[in-house]
Amino acid sequence: MLTLRQLRSFRTLSETLHFGEAARRLNISQPALSAQIAAMEESFGGLLFERRPSGVTMTQSGEAIVERVRSILTDVEDLEGLGAPSGVVLAGRLRLGLIATVAPYLLPPLLGRLGREHPGLDIAIRESLTRVLVSDVLAGELDCAVVALPVGEDRLSTIDLFEDRFHLAIPATDTARFAGGRVPVGALAGERLILLEEGHCLREQALKVCQLVENTRFSGLGATSLSTILRMVAGGLGATLIPDMAVEVETAAGGIEVLAFQDPVPSRRLVLIHRPTTTRRGDFEALAGILREVRLPDPDAPARDGASRASRACVG
């Protein structure tokens, strides 16, 4: 007879195609994982995975059941959410995904707040690209995820979070060309822009902004993290767009100056995505509320010294 443990072992191995990685994700030993897979193969009367020296591949039998297994586990995990005590939010297991240009800036205050106010919450975090997070939420591997619009998937529900404005980051040694005040988006035409590599939504958002500017130049350089891009900027290799939530953290290392754009300011809209069939909408609404509260202050909100944080980060 099939068990949920076997199904979860099968699903994880089908995603990783690596016994060691699958065992690590499941927090079990490789022999225990092998035993679960072997028991499932015995139930089906044939191999579901082919073991090779170069790795693991799924057999035709495995390919035939993988989507059904994922669907079953998604339904089971949604059903398990009904077991939470009535009126209690943010308790039990919660698997949260975040895009890479959000995680480093929201996670520290978020995890601190959740630890203090919701000690019964067992939270697991995954940082990845938007397309991976969307796929993981649909497959039931994640309960919810923080991404930027557009999501590109109408099978998911969204909870609005907040707007995150963009600024122009330039080398600290190159500020003489900007004599105070906010800069127009057209200033991008004079910059050599460094963008994140393919697959990152921030790259696509930056390209969309650049479509408004003629003769924009792009650097052949790239990286998979915003921090690396900004170190390139600090080294004088070009400029880039930086979201507001990253300004305070990324300017601490020095070497860059951050300029606020004139209105209309380019921005991205962040949302929390989840499956519409979930029984945990209350949890997600509560989490969304905390995410809004722990984000860095709005750039237009008065600061203690009477100036906005965005203007303090600007040259001039």
Secondary structure as UniProt FT lines:
FT   HELIX           4..16
FT   HELIX           19..26
FT   HELIX           30..44
FT   STRAND          49..52
FT   TURN            53..54
FT   STRAND          55..58
FT   HELIX           60..80
FT   HELIX           81..83
FT   TURN            86..87
FT   STRAND          92..99
FT   TURN            100..102
FT   HELIX           103..117
FT   TURN            119..120
FT   STRAND          121..128
FT   HELIX           130..139
FT   STRAND          144..148
FT   TURN            154..155
FT   STRAND          157..171
FT   HELIX           172..174
FT   TURN            176..177
FT   HELIX           185..190
FT   STRAND          192..196
FT   TURN            198..199
FT   HELIX           201..210
FT   TURN            211..212
FT   TURN            214..215
FT   STRAND          217..223
FT   HELIX           226..234
FT   TURN            235..236
FT   STRAND          239..243
FT   HELIX           244..251
FT   TURN            252..253
FT   STRAND          256..261
FT   STRAND          267..274
FT   TURN            276..277
FT   HELIX           281..294
FT   TURN            299..300
FT   TURN            304..305
FT   HELIX           309..313
//
